[in-house]
Amino acid sequence: MPAPISVVLIEDNRLLRDAIAQLLASQPDVALVGAAASGEAALRASDARHAQVVLVDLGLKDDDSVRLVRDLKRTAPDMRVIAMDLFPVHEDVVELVKAGVSGFILKDATPADFVNTIRAVAAGSHVLPPPLTAREAAGRGTRAMIAAVRLTQRERQVIDLIGEGLSNKEIALRLHIATHTVKSHVHNILEKLALHTRLQIAAYARAEGAD
């Protein structure tokens, strides 16, 4: 059986910190190995340097979120950082992704979504805030958002063709690849952009073309 995902939590609200700790303790595949009230305290602890995933509250009173993420990534480049907030604005998301954030958890997320985001990020996915992607997909800066998520060239091609209204079979013929390979690319795109349908991918493609 694989080892549980090691998680460090940085949250200055004690009640919320304890609640998240209880939630993670109930998951057999997740292990909370450290919890701190500040970025400085977390950086001093050896647990943070060896954790697979670090949860960072964007509302920390005494820390600059972008600087903290950069410090965490500089300390342990392979760690995956997840930012937690009520509703981060588009520009903050872009800056945080550039700084090294791999995922976002909204504080009104369900317990299942909370834990699933940790699992997805630990497995290598990039998870953007679903409400943000849905509401701002047609807004300015979409190209910067997509670029920050590190889509592959082939995934970008698939996005463009979905935007043109092509089916998986038609995309496969256009790109000279198998249909099941297209399905795999679509699955990866949905995961990376935290989208749920091909229509949302098409909206991304149209917004990117309008930027």
C-alpha positions in Angstrom: 0.0 0.0 0.0 1.5 3.4 -1.0 2.6 5.8 1.8 0.1 8.5 2.6 0.5 12.0 1.2 2.5 14.1 3.6 0.9 17.5 4.2 2.0 20.6 6.1 -0.7 23.2 6.9 0.1 27.0 7.3 -3.0 28.6 8.8 -3.1 31.3 11.5 -6.8 30.8 12.5 -6.6 28.1 15.2 -10.2 27.0 14.8 -9.8 26.5 11.1 -6.4 24.9 11.5 -7.9 22.4 13.9 -10.8 21.7 11.7 -8.6 21.0 8.7 -6.4 18.8 10.8 -9.4 16.7 11.8 -10.5 16.4 8.2 -7.1 15.2 7.1 -6.8 12.8 10.0 -10.0 11.1 8.8 -8.3 10.3 5.4 -6.3 7.0 5.3 -4.2 8.2 2.3 -3.3 11.7 3.8 -1.0 12.4 6.7 -0.7 15.9 8.3 2.9 16.0 9.4 3.0 19.6 10.5 0.9 22.6 11.2 2.0 26.2 11.7 0.4 29.6 12.3 2.9 31.5 10.1 5.2 31.0 7.1 8.2 31.8 9.2 7.4 29.0 11.7 6.8 26.5 8.8 10.0 27.4 7.1 11.9 26.7 10.4 10.3 23.3 10.7 12.0 20.3 9.0 8.5 18.8 8.3 7.7 21.6 5.8 10.9 20.9 3.8 10.1 17.2 3.4 6.3 17.4 2.9 4.8 16.5 -0.5 2.1 19.1 -0.2 2.0 22.4 1.7 -1.4 24.1 2.3 -1.0 27.9 2.6 -3.7 30.3 3.8 -3.6 33.4 1.6 -5.0 35.5 4.4 -2.1 35.2 6.8 -1.8 38.4 8.7 2.0 38.7 8.8 3.0 37.1 5.5 3.1 38.1 1.8 1.6 35.1 0.0 3.7 35.3 -3.1 6.9 35.8 -1.2 6.0 32.9 1.1 5.3 30.6 -1.8 8.7 31.5 -3.4 10.5 30.9 -0.2 8.8 27.5 0.2 9.7 26.4 -3.3 13.3 27.7 -2.9 13.6 25.6 0.3 12.1 22.5 -1.3 11.6 22.8 -5.1 9.8 19.5 -5.4 7.1 20.3 -2.9 3.6 21.0 -4.2 1.9 24.2 -2.8 -1.8 24.6 -2.5 -3.2 28.1 -1.7 -6.4 28.4 0.4 -8.7 31.5 0.1 -12.3 32.5 0.1 -12.2 33.8 -3.5 -8.8 34.8 -5.0 -8.9 37.4 -7.8 -7.6 36.6 -11.3 -4.4 38.6 -11.0 -3.5 37.0 -7.7 -4.0 33.5 -9.1 -1.7 34.2 -12.1 1.0 35.6 -9.8 0.7 32.7 -7.3 0.9 30.1 -10.1 4.0 31.9 -11.5 5.5 31.8 -7.9 5.0 28.0 -7.8 1.4 27.3 -6.5 0.1 24.1 -8.0 -3.5 24.3 -6.8 -6.2 26.3 -5.1 -8.8 25.4 -2.5 -11.7 27.7 -1.8 -12.5 27.8 1.9 -16.2 27.1 1.1 -15.2 23.9 -0.7 -16.8 20.6 0.4 -14.6 18.3 2.4 -14.6 15.9 -0.6 -13.4 18.7 -2.9 -10.8 19.8 -0.3 -9.2 16.4 0.0 -9.5 15.6 -3.7 -7.6 18.7 -4.6 -4.8 17.6 -2.3 -4.8 14.2 -4.0 -4.8 15.7 -7.5 -2.0 18.1 -6.8 0.1 15.5 -5.1 -0.3 13.3 -8.2 1.0 16.1 -10.4 -2.1 18.0 -11.6 -2.6 21.8 -11.5 -6.0 22.8 -10.0 -7.3 26.3 -10.5 -10.4 27.6 -8.6 -13.5 26.3 -10.5 -15.6 29.4 -9.8 -12.8 31.6 -11.0 -12.3 29.7 -14.2 -16.0 29.6 -14.9 -16.6 33.3 -14.3 -13.4 34.7 -15.8 -12.8 32.4 -18.7 -14.0 35.1 -21.1 -12.2 37.9 -19.3 -8.9 39.5 -20.1 -5.7 37.7 -19.3 -6.9 34.2 -20.1 -3.8 33.5 -22.1 -1.6 34.3 -19.1 -3.7 32.0 -17.0 -3.4 29.1 -19.5 0.3 29.7 -20.0 0.9 29.7 -16.2 -0.7 26.2 -15.9 2.0 24.7 -18.2 -0.2 23.1 -20.8 1.7 21.0 -23.3 1.8 22.1 -27.0 -0.4 19.1 -27.9 -3.0 20.1 -25.2 -3.0 23.6 -26.6 -3.7 22.2 -30.1 -6.6 20.2 -28.7 -8.0 23.2 -26.9 -7.9 25.2 -30.2 -9.7 22.4 -32.1 -12.3 22.0 -29.4 -12.9 25.8 -29.8 -13.5 25.2 -33.5 -16.2 22.7 -32.6 -14.4 19.5 -33.6 -15.3 16.1 -32.1 -12.6 13.8 -30.6 -12.6 11.7 -33.8 -12.2 14.8 -35.9 -9.4 16.1 -33.7 -7.7 12.7 -34.0 -7.8 12.9 -37.8 -6.5 16.5 -37.8 -3.6 15.7 -35.5 -2.9 12.2 -36.9 -3.3 10.6 -33.5 -5.6 7.9 -32.0 -9.1 8.9 -30.7 -8.3 7.5 -27.2 -5.2 9.7 -27.1 -7.4 12.8 -27.8 -9.7 11.6 -24.9 -6.6 11.4 -22.7 -5.6 15.0 -23.6 -9.1 16.3 -23.0 -9.1 14.6 -19.5 -5.7 16.2 -18.7 -7.0 19.6 -19.9 -10.1 19.4 -17.7 -7.9 18.5 -14.7 -5.3 21.2 -15.2 -7.8 24.0 -15.8 -10.3 22.7 -13.2 -13.1 22.6 -15.8 -15.9 20.1 -16.1 -17.1 20.1 -19.7 -15.9 20.5 -23.3 -18.1 23.6 -23.5 -15.9 25.2 -20.8 -12.8 24.3 -22.8 -14.4 25.9 -25.9 -15.0 29.0 -23.8 -11.3 29.1 -22.9 -10.3 28.7 -26.5 -12.6 31.6 -27.6 -11.3 33.8 -24.8 -7.7 33.0 -25.6 -8.3 34.0 -29.2 -9.9 37.3 -28.1 -6.9 38.3 -25.9 
